[in-house]
């Protein structure tokens, strides 16, 4: 859950309102494939509920990671405009919030404040994910996992209510 708070905490109310009006809810069943390794994707996703498995092969039982509520999916392909290097398969019935890459790019071109906030939010999100991965590999400092920069912390409380807005819009609470 913490990761989506990093992301939403850097956006302003207009940005979140825009997201609410320009995204859709997607219901997924166990075994559904949200992302297929090597195939381009046209969306960015936020997991609202359930569980997704990140897999490097087609076997969902050999997952690299599990993603649950509050995770962002598809961000690497969004940033790099490259096909994903892993597949994402639904491990438990899930609901995701989907925003089209086309809509996001259109907003990025026309709103410089959104562009700045959006890319900073993604950078924080990816930094946190990398730090967690480093810790899991035994190279980091697990005691520091829950330490949050004071500049980021300011937006986290507000981000919690913003995530609540997204959940309420799609009645996932």
PyMOL commands that place a pseudoatom at each C-alpha (Angstrom):
pseudoatom trace, name=CA, resn=UNK, resi=1, chain=A, elem=C, hetatm=0, pos=[0.000, 0.000, 0.000]
pseudoatom trace, name=CA, resn=UNK, resi=2, chain=A, elem=C, hetatm=0, pos=[2.850, 2.365, 0.832]
pseudoatom trace, name=CA, resn=UNK, resi=3, chain=A, elem=C, hetatm=0, pos=[3.989, 2.612, -2.796]
pseudoatom trace, name=CA, resn=UNK, resi=4, chain=A, elem=C, hetatm=0, pos=[0.799, 4.116, -4.168]
pseudoatom trace, name=CA, resn=UNK, resi=5, chain=A, elem=C, hetatm=0, pos=[0.978, 6.650, -1.345]
pseudoatom trace, name=CA, resn=UNK, resi=6, chain=A, elem=C, hetatm=0, pos=[4.386, 7.792, -2.628]
pseudoatom trace, name=CA, resn=UNK, resi=7, chain=A, elem=C, hetatm=0, pos=[2.804, 8.240, -6.035]
pseudoatom trace, name=CA, resn=UNK, resi=8, chain=A, elem=C, hetatm=0, pos=[-0.475, 9.934, -5.056]
pseudoatom trace, name=CA, resn=UNK, resi=9, chain=A, elem=C, hetatm=0, pos=[1.252, 12.067, -2.408]
pseudoatom trace, name=CA, resn=UNK, resi=10, chain=A, elem=C, hetatm=0, pos=[3.135, 13.954, -5.112]
pseudoatom trace, name=CA, resn=UNK, resi=11, chain=A, elem=C, hetatm=0, pos=[0.061, 14.818, -7.181]
pseudoatom trace, name=CA, resn=UNK, resi=12, chain=A, elem=C, hetatm=0, pos=[-2.284, 17.693, -6.458]
pseudoatom trace, name=CA, resn=UNK, resi=13, chain=A, elem=C, hetatm=0, pos=[-6.071, 17.538, -6.141]
pseudoatom trace, name=CA, resn=UNK, resi=14, chain=A, elem=C, hetatm=0, pos=[-6.608, 18.495, -9.803]
pseudoatom trace, name=CA, resn=UNK, resi=15, chain=A, elem=C, hetatm=0, pos=[-4.289, 15.686, -10.912]
pseudoatom trace, name=CA, resn=UNK, resi=16, chain=A, elem=C, hetatm=0, pos=[-6.147, 13.114, -8.818]
pseudoatom trace, name=CA, resn=UNK, resi=17, chain=A, elem=C, hetatm=0, pos=[-9.508, 14.413, -10.033]
pseudoatom trace, name=CA, resn=UNK, resi=18, chain=A, elem=C, hetatm=0, pos=[-8.246, 14.104, -13.608]
pseudoatom trace, name=CA, resn=UNK, resi=19, chain=A, elem=C, hetatm=0, pos=[-7.145, 10.522, -12.901]
pseudoatom trace, name=CA, resn=UNK, resi=20, chain=A, elem=C, hetatm=0, pos=[-10.548, 9.664, -11.428]
pseudoatom trace, name=CA, resn=UNK, resi=21, chain=A, elem=C, hetatm=0, pos=[-12.300, 11.007, -14.523]
pseudoatom trace, name=CA, resn=UNK, resi=22, chain=A, elem=C, hetatm=0, pos=[-9.940, 9.421, -17.047]
pseudoatom trace, name=CA, resn=UNK, resi=23, chain=A, elem=C, hetatm=0, pos=[-9.436, 5.906, -15.731]
pseudoatom trace, name=CA, resn=UNK, resi=24, chain=A, elem=C, hetatm=0, pos=[-11.591, 2.818, -15.580]
pseudoatom trace, name=CA, resn=UNK, resi=25, chain=A, elem=C, hetatm=0, pos=[-12.055, -0.157, -13.297]
pseudoatom trace, name=CA, resn=UNK, resi=26, chain=A, elem=C, hetatm=0, pos=[-11.044, -3.573, -14.580]
pseudoatom trace, name=CA, resn=UNK, resi=27, chain=A, elem=C, hetatm=0, pos=[-12.245, -6.759, -12.850]
pseudoatom trace, name=CA, resn=UNK, resi=28, chain=A, elem=C, hetatm=0, pos=[-9.887, -9.722, -13.250]
pseudoatom trace, name=CA, resn=UNK, resi=29, chain=A, elem=C, hetatm=0, pos=[-10.277, -13.415, -12.467]
pseudoatom trace, name=CA, resn=UNK, resi=30, chain=A, elem=C, hetatm=0, pos=[-7.621, -15.859, -11.284]
pseudoatom trace, name=CA, resn=UNK, resi=31, chain=A, elem=C, hetatm=0, pos=[-5.476, -16.888, -14.239]
pseudoatom trace, name=CA, resn=UNK, resi=32, chain=A, elem=C, hetatm=0, pos=[-6.183, -13.776, -16.323]
pseudoatom trace, name=CA, resn=UNK, resi=33, chain=A, elem=C, hetatm=0, pos=[-3.096, -12.239, -17.870]
pseudoatom trace, name=CA, resn=UNK, resi=34, chain=A, elem=C, hetatm=0, pos=[-2.863, -8.474, -17.295]
pseudoatom trace, name=CA, resn=UNK, resi=35, chain=A, elem=C, hetatm=0, pos=[0.535, -8.104, -18.975]
pseudoatom trace, name=CA, resn=UNK, resi=36, chain=A, elem=C, hetatm=0, pos=[2.344, -10.497, -21.289]
pseudoatom trace, name=CA, resn=UNK, resi=37, chain=A, elem=C, hetatm=0, pos=[6.133, -10.519, -21.437]
pseudoatom trace, name=CA, resn=UNK, resi=38, chain=A, elem=C, hetatm=0, pos=[7.379, -8.990, -24.705]
pseudoatom trace, name=CA, resn=UNK, resi=39, chain=A, elem=C, hetatm=0, pos=[3.993, -7.593, -25.781]
pseudoatom trace, name=CA, resn=UNK, resi=40, chain=A, elem=C, hetatm=0, pos=[3.510, -3.802, -25.706]
pseudoatom trace, name=CA, resn=UNK, resi=41, chain=A, elem=C, hetatm=0, pos=[1.031, -2.443, -23.181]
pseudoatom trace, name=CA, resn=UNK, resi=42, chain=A, elem=C, hetatm=0, pos=[-1.118, 0.639, -23.550]
pseudoatom trace, name=CA, resn=UNK, resi=43, chain=A, elem=C, hetatm=0, pos=[-2.060, 1.230, -19.915]
pseudoatom trace, name=CA, resn=UNK, resi=44, chain=A, elem=C, hetatm=0, pos=[-0.772, 2.020, -16.470]
pseudoatom trace, name=CA, resn=UNK, resi=45, chain=A, elem=C, hetatm=0, pos=[-2.494, 0.179, -13.617]
pseudoatom trace, name=CA, resn=UNK, resi=46, chain=A, elem=C, hetatm=0, pos=[-3.022, 0.618, -9.876]
pseudoatom trace, name=CA, resn=UNK, resi=47, chain=A, elem=C, hetatm=0, pos=[-4.032, -2.516, -7.991]
pseudoatom trace, name=CA, resn=UNK, resi=48, chain=A, elem=C, hetatm=0, pos=[-7.162, -1.776, -5.943]
pseudoatom trace, name=CA, resn=UNK, resi=49, chain=A, elem=C, hetatm=0, pos=[-7.692, -5.268, -4.509]
pseudoatom trace, name=CA, resn=UNK, resi=50, chain=A, elem=C, hetatm=0, pos=[-6.640, -8.872, -4.977]
pseudoatom trace, name=CA, resn=UNK, resi=51, chain=A, elem=C, hetatm=0, pos=[-3.241, -10.250, -5.867]
pseudoatom trace, name=CA, resn=UNK, resi=52, chain=A, elem=C, hetatm=0, pos=[-1.162, -10.355, -9.046]
pseudoatom trace, name=CA, resn=UNK, resi=53, chain=A, elem=C, hetatm=0, pos=[1.880, -12.533, -9.720]
pseudoatom trace, name=CA, resn=UNK, resi=54, chain=A, elem=C, hetatm=0, pos=[4.918, -11.168, -11.574]
pseudoatom trace, name=CA, resn=UNK, resi=55, chain=A, elem=C, hetatm=0, pos=[6.374, -14.027, -13.650]
pseudoatom trace, name=CA, resn=UNK, resi=56, chain=A, elem=C, hetatm=0, pos=[9.331, -14.336, -15.996]
pseudoatom trace, name=CA, resn=UNK, resi=57, chain=A, elem=C, hetatm=0, pos=[7.882, -17.516, -17.500]
pseudoatom trace, name=CA, resn=UNK, resi=58, chain=A, elem=C, hetatm=0, pos=[4.339, -18.564, -18.364]
pseudoatom trace, name=CA, resn=UNK, resi=59, chain=A, elem=C, hetatm=0, pos=[3.982, -20.494, -15.100]
pseudoatom trace, name=CA, resn=UNK, resi=60, chain=A, elem=C, hetatm=0, pos=[2.174, -18.330, -12.499]
pseudoatom trace, name=CA, resn=UNK, resi=61, chain=A, elem=C, hetatm=0, pos=[3.425, -20.643, -9.739]
pseudoatom trace, name=CA, resn=UNK, resi=62, chain=A, elem=C, hetatm=0, pos=[6.996, -19.499, -10.421]
pseudoatom trace, name=CA, resn=UNK, resi=63, chain=A, elem=C, hetatm=0, pos=[6.452, -15.876, -9.522]
pseudoatom trace, name=CA, resn=UNK, resi=64, chain=A, elem=C, hetatm=0, pos=[9.168, -13.319, -8.906]
pseudoatom trace, name=CA, resn=UNK, resi=65, chain=A, elem=C, hetatm=0, pos=[6.885, -11.165, -6.780]
pseudoatom trace, name=CA, resn=UNK, resi=66, chain=A, elem=C, hetatm=0, pos=[3.312, -10.758, -5.621]
pseudoatom trace, name=CA, resn=UNK, resi=67, chain=A, elem=C, hetatm=0, pos=[1.546, -7.429, -6.080]
pseudoatom trace, name=CA, resn=UNK, resi=68, chain=A, elem=C, hetatm=0, pos=[-1.380, -6.378, -3.906]
pseudoatom trace, name=CA, resn=UNK, resi=69, chain=A, elem=C, hetatm=0, pos=[-3.501, -3.279, -3.262]
pseudoatom trace, name=CA, resn=UNK, resi=70, chain=A, elem=C, hetatm=0, pos=[-1.567, -0.069, -3.768]
pseudoatom trace, name=CA, resn=UNK, resi=71, chain=A, elem=C, hetatm=0, pos=[0.955, -1.366, -6.291]
pseudoatom trace, name=CA, resn=UNK, resi=72, chain=A, elem=C, hetatm=0, pos=[1.484, 0.320, -9.644]
pseudoatom trace, name=CA, resn=UNK, resi=73, chain=A, elem=C, hetatm=0, pos=[1.891, -1.946, -12.662]
pseudoatom trace, name=CA, resn=UNK, resi=74, chain=A, elem=C, hetatm=0, pos=[3.205, -1.138, -16.137]
pseudoatom trace, name=CA, resn=UNK, resi=75, chain=A, elem=C, hetatm=0, pos=[5.275, 1.860, -15.072]
pseudoatom trace, name=CA, resn=UNK, resi=76, chain=A, elem=C, hetatm=0, pos=[8.550, 0.614, -16.538]
pseudoatom trace, name=CA, resn=UNK, resi=77, chain=A, elem=C, hetatm=0, pos=[7.074, 0.101, -19.995]
pseudoatom trace, name=CA, resn=UNK, resi=78, chain=A, elem=C, hetatm=0, pos=[5.343, 3.465, -19.675]
pseudoatom trace, name=CA, resn=UNK, resi=79, chain=A, elem=C, hetatm=0, pos=[8.632, 5.233, -18.977]
pseudoatom trace, name=CA, resn=UNK, resi=80, chain=A, elem=C, hetatm=0, pos=[10.782, 3.361, -21.459]
pseudoatom trace, name=CA, resn=UNK, resi=81, chain=A, elem=C, hetatm=0, pos=[8.252, 2.719, -24.248]
pseudoatom trace, name=CA, resn=UNK, resi=82, chain=A, elem=C, hetatm=0, pos=[9.568, -0.847, -24.358]
pseudoatom trace, name=CA, resn=UNK, resi=83, chain=A, elem=C, hetatm=0, pos=[7.650, -4.099, -24.045]
pseudoatom trace, name=CA, resn=UNK, resi=84, chain=A, elem=C, hetatm=0, pos=[7.527, -5.540, -20.530]
pseudoatom trace, name=CA, resn=UNK, resi=85, chain=A, elem=C, hetatm=0, pos=[10.268, -7.929, -19.431]
pseudoatom trace, name=CA, resn=UNK, resi=86, chain=A, elem=C, hetatm=0, pos=[7.850, -9.971, -17.283]
pseudoatom trace, name=CA, resn=UNK, resi=87, chain=A, elem=C, hetatm=0, pos=[4.264, -11.177, -17.370]
pseudoatom trace, name=CA, resn=UNK, resi=88, chain=A, elem=C, hetatm=0, pos=[1.682, -10.226, -14.762]
pseudoatom trace, name=CA, resn=UNK, resi=89, chain=A, elem=C, hetatm=0, pos=[-0.900, -12.903, -14.062]
pseudoatom trace, name=CA, resn=UNK, resi=90, chain=A, elem=C, hetatm=0, pos=[-3.851, -12.691, -11.681]
pseudoatom trace, name=CA, resn=UNK, resi=91, chain=A, elem=C, hetatm=0, pos=[-3.136, -14.909, -8.644]
pseudoatom trace, name=CA, resn=UNK, resi=92, chain=A, elem=C, hetatm=0, pos=[-6.396, -14.072, -6.814]
pseudoatom trace, name=CA, resn=UNK, resi=93, chain=A, elem=C, hetatm=0, pos=[-9.498, -12.287, -8.145]
pseudoatom trace, name=CA, resn=UNK, resi=94, chain=A, elem=C, hetatm=0, pos=[-8.450, -8.653, -8.478]
pseudoatom trace, name=CA, resn=UNK, resi=95, chain=A, elem=C, hetatm=0, pos=[-9.643, -5.194, -9.348]
pseudoatom trace, name=CA, resn=UNK, resi=96, chain=A, elem=C, hetatm=0, pos=[-7.285, -2.715, -10.986]
pseudoatom trace, name=CA, resn=UNK, resi=97, chain=A, elem=C, hetatm=0, pos=[-7.623, 0.929, -11.933]
pseudoatom trace, name=CA, resn=UNK, resi=98, chain=A, elem=C, hetatm=0, pos=[-6.571, 1.411, -15.561]
pseudoatom trace, name=CA, resn=UNK, resi=99, chain=A, elem=C, hetatm=0, pos=[-5.361, 4.637, -17.172]
pseudoatom trace, name=CA, resn=UNK, resi=100, chain=A, elem=C, hetatm=0, pos=[-4.507, 4.662, -20.852]
pseudoatom trace, name=CA, resn=UNK, resi=101, chain=A, elem=C, hetatm=0, pos=[-1.001, 5.620, -21.850]
pseudoatom trace, name=CA, resn=UNK, resi=102, chain=A, elem=C, hetatm=0, pos=[-2.512, 7.822, -24.555]
pseudoatom trace, name=CA, resn=UNK, resi=103, chain=A, elem=C, hetatm=0, pos=[-4.588, 9.830, -22.060]
pseudoatom trace, name=CA, resn=UNK, resi=104, chain=A, elem=C, hetatm=0, pos=[-1.658, 10.227, -19.665]
pseudoatom trace, name=CA, resn=UNK, resi=105, chain=A, elem=C, hetatm=0, pos=[0.683, 11.337, -22.457]
pseudoatom trace, name=CA, resn=UNK, resi=106, chain=A, elem=C, hetatm=0, pos=[-1.880, 13.863, -23.667]
pseudoatom trace, name=CA, resn=UNK, resi=107, chain=A, elem=C, hetatm=0, pos=[-2.111, 15.354, -20.157]
pseudoatom trace, name=CA, resn=UNK, resi=108, chain=A, elem=C, hetatm=0, pos=[1.690, 15.325, -19.805]
pseudoatom trace, name=CA, resn=UNK, resi=109, chain=A, elem=C, hetatm=0, pos=[2.006, 17.373, -23.017]
pseudoatom trace, name=CA, resn=UNK, resi=110, chain=A, elem=C, hetatm=0, pos=[-0.535, 19.995, -21.991]
pseudoatom trace, name=CA, resn=UNK, resi=111, chain=A, elem=C, hetatm=0, pos=[0.055, 20.369, -18.245]
pseudoatom trace, name=CA, resn=UNK, resi=112, chain=A, elem=C, hetatm=0, pos=[3.633, 20.993, -17.110]
pseudoatom trace, name=CA, resn=UNK, resi=113, chain=A, elem=C, hetatm=0, pos=[2.752, 20.890, -13.395]
pseudoatom trace, name=CA, resn=UNK, resi=114, chain=A, elem=C, hetatm=0, pos=[1.170, 17.451, -13.843]
pseudoatom trace, name=CA, resn=UNK, resi=115, chain=A, elem=C, hetatm=0, pos=[4.193, 16.337, -15.859]
pseudoatom trace, name=CA, resn=UNK, resi=116, chain=A, elem=C, hetatm=0, pos=[6.591, 17.383, -13.110]
pseudoatom trace, name=CA, resn=UNK, resi=117, chain=A, elem=C, hetatm=0, pos=[4.491, 15.850, -10.334]
pseudoatom trace, name=CA, resn=UNK, resi=118, chain=A, elem=C, hetatm=0, pos=[3.820, 12.638, -12.279]
pseudoatom trace, name=CA, resn=UNK, resi=119, chain=A, elem=C, hetatm=0, pos=[7.460, 11.910, -13.124]
pseudoatom trace, name=CA, resn=UNK, resi=120, chain=A, elem=C, hetatm=0, pos=[8.649, 12.785, -9.626]
pseudoatom trace, name=CA, resn=UNK, resi=121, chain=A, elem=C, hetatm=0, pos=[5.975, 10.466, -8.204]
pseudoatom trace, name=CA, resn=UNK, resi=122, chain=A, elem=C, hetatm=0, pos=[7.103, 7.639, -10.497]
pseudoatom trace, name=CA, resn=UNK, resi=123, chain=A, elem=C, hetatm=0, pos=[10.737, 8.240, -9.535]
pseudoatom trace, name=CA, resn=UNK, resi=124, chain=A, elem=C, hetatm=0, pos=[9.890, 7.945, -5.825]
pseudoatom trace, name=CA, resn=UNK, resi=125, chain=A, elem=C, hetatm=0, pos=[7.840, 4.820, -6.475]
pseudoatom trace, name=CA, resn=UNK, resi=126, chain=A, elem=C, hetatm=0, pos=[10.624, 3.144, -8.470]
pseudoatom trace, name=CA, resn=UNK, resi=127, chain=A, elem=C, hetatm=0, pos=[13.279, 4.195, -5.952]
pseudoatom trace, name=CA, resn=UNK, resi=128, chain=A, elem=C, hetatm=0, pos=[11.285, 2.589, -3.155]
pseudoatom trace, name=CA, resn=UNK, resi=129, chain=A, elem=C, hetatm=0, pos=[10.824, -0.604, -5.188]
pseudoatom trace, name=CA, resn=UNK, resi=130, chain=A, elem=C, hetatm=0, pos=[14.557, -0.774, -5.971]
pseudoatom trace, name=CA, resn=UNK, resi=131, chain=A, elem=C, hetatm=0, pos=[15.449, -0.209, -2.319]
pseudoatom trace, name=CA, resn=UNK, resi=132, chain=A, elem=C, hetatm=0, pos=[13.124, -3.052, -1.278]
pseudoatom trace, name=CA, resn=UNK, resi=133, chain=A, elem=C, hetatm=0, pos=[14.612, -5.361, -3.932]
pseudoatom trace, name=CA, resn=UNK, resi=134, chain=A, elem=C, hetatm=0, pos=[18.129, -4.500, -2.771]
pseudoatom trace, name=CA, resn=UNK, resi=135, chain=A, elem=C, hetatm=0, pos=[17.111, -5.292, 0.815]
pseudoatom trace, name=CA, resn=UNK, resi=136, chain=A, elem=C, hetatm=0, pos=[15.603, -8.628, -0.247]
pseudoatom trace, name=CA, resn=UNK, resi=137, chain=A, elem=C, hetatm=0, pos=[18.833, -9.553, -2.026]
pseudoatom trace, name=CA, resn=UNK, resi=138, chain=A, elem=C, hetatm=0, pos=[20.703, -8.925, 1.216]
pseudoatom trace, name=CA, resn=UNK, resi=139, chain=A, elem=C, hetatm=0, pos=[22.551, -5.785, 0.152]
pseudoatom trace, name=CA, resn=UNK, resi=140, chain=A, elem=C, hetatm=0, pos=[20.434, -3.134, 1.804]
pseudoatom trace, name=CA, resn=UNK, resi=141, chain=A, elem=C, hetatm=0, pos=[19.557, -2.202, 5.331]
pseudoatom trace, name=CA, resn=UNK, resi=142, chain=A, elem=C, hetatm=0, pos=[16.159, -3.728, 6.272]
pseudoatom trace, name=CA, resn=UNK, resi=143, chain=A, elem=C, hetatm=0, pos=[15.966, -1.550, 9.399]
pseudoatom trace, name=CA, resn=UNK, resi=144, chain=A, elem=C, hetatm=0, pos=[15.631, 1.479, 7.117]
pseudoatom trace, name=CA, resn=UNK, resi=145, chain=A, elem=C, hetatm=0, pos=[12.820, 0.009, 4.979]
pseudoatom trace, name=CA, resn=UNK, resi=146, chain=A, elem=C, hetatm=0, pos=[10.079, 2.064, 6.644]
pseudoatom trace, name=CA, resn=UNK, resi=147, chain=A, elem=C, hetatm=0, pos=[12.027, 5.334, 6.826]
pseudoatom trace, name=CA, resn=UNK, resi=148, chain=A, elem=C, hetatm=0, pos=[10.365, 7.982, 4.681]
pseudoatom trace, name=CA, resn=UNK, resi=149, chain=A, elem=C, hetatm=0, pos=[11.939, 11.299, 3.667]
pseudoatom trace, name=CA, resn=UNK, resi=150, chain=A, elem=C, hetatm=0, pos=[10.199, 14.183, 5.472]
pseudoatom trace, name=CA, resn=UNK, resi=151, chain=A, elem=C, hetatm=0, pos=[9.485, 15.901, 2.134]
pseudoatom trace, name=CA, resn=UNK, resi=152, chain=A, elem=C, hetatm=0, pos=[7.637, 12.781, 0.984]
pseudoatom trace, name=CA, resn=UNK, resi=153, chain=A, elem=C, hetatm=0, pos=[5.951, 12.203, 4.340]
pseudoatom trace, name=CA, resn=UNK, resi=154, chain=A, elem=C, hetatm=0, pos=[4.045, 15.485, 4.033]
pseudoatom trace, name=CA, resn=UNK, resi=155, chain=A, elem=C, hetatm=0, pos=[2.043, 14.107, 1.124]
pseudoatom trace, name=CA, resn=UNK, resi=156, chain=A, elem=C, hetatm=0, pos=[1.476, 10.586, 2.457]
pseudoatom trace, name=CA, resn=UNK, resi=157, chain=A, elem=C, hetatm=0, pos=[-1.520, 11.381, 4.685]
pseudoatom trace, name=CA, resn=UNK, resi=158, chain=A, elem=C, hetatm=0, pos=[-3.230, 13.229, 1.869]
pseudoatom trace, name=CA, resn=UNK, resi=159, chain=A, elem=C, hetatm=0, pos=[-2.331, 10.371, -0.475]
pseudoatom trace, name=CA, resn=UNK, resi=160, chain=A, elem=C, hetatm=0, pos=[-4.196, 7.932, 1.771]
pseudoatom trace, name=CA, resn=UNK, resi=161, chain=A, elem=C, hetatm=0, pos=[-7.397, 9.906, 1.340]
pseudoatom trace, name=CA, resn=UNK, resi=162, chain=A, elem=C, hetatm=0, pos=[-6.760, 10.141, -2.417]
pseudoatom trace, name=CA, resn=UNK, resi=163, chain=A, elem=C, hetatm=0, pos=[-6.400, 6.365, -2.680]
pseudoatom trace, name=CA, resn=UNK, resi=164, chain=A, elem=C, hetatm=0, pos=[-9.641, 6.164, -0.691]
pseudoatom trace, name=CA, resn=UNK, resi=165, chain=A, elem=C, hetatm=0, pos=[-11.281, 8.388, -3.332]
pseudoatom trace, name=CA, resn=UNK, resi=166, chain=A, elem=C, hetatm=0, pos=[-10.236, 5.973, -6.075]
pseudoatom trace, name=CA, resn=UNK, resi=167, chain=A, elem=C, hetatm=0, pos=[-11.481, 2.995, -4.073]
pseudoatom trace, name=CA, resn=UNK, resi=168, chain=A, elem=C, hetatm=0, pos=[-14.779, 4.737, -3.301]
pseudoatom trace, name=CA, resn=UNK, resi=169, chain=A, elem=C, hetatm=0, pos=[-15.342, 5.681, -6.928]
pseudoatom trace, name=CA, resn=UNK, resi=170, chain=A, elem=C, hetatm=0, pos=[-15.148, 2.020, -7.837]
pseudoatom trace, name=CA, resn=UNK, resi=171, chain=A, elem=C, hetatm=0, pos=[-16.757, 0.793, -4.574]
pseudoatom trace, name=CA, resn=UNK, resi=172, chain=A, elem=C, hetatm=0, pos=[-13.825, -1.349, -3.489]
pseudoatom trace, name=CA, resn=UNK, resi=173, chain=A, elem=C, hetatm=0, pos=[-13.980, -0.544, 0.233]
for i in range(1, 173): cmd.bond("trace and resi %d" % i, "trace and resi %d" % (i + 1))
show_as sticks, trace
zoom trace
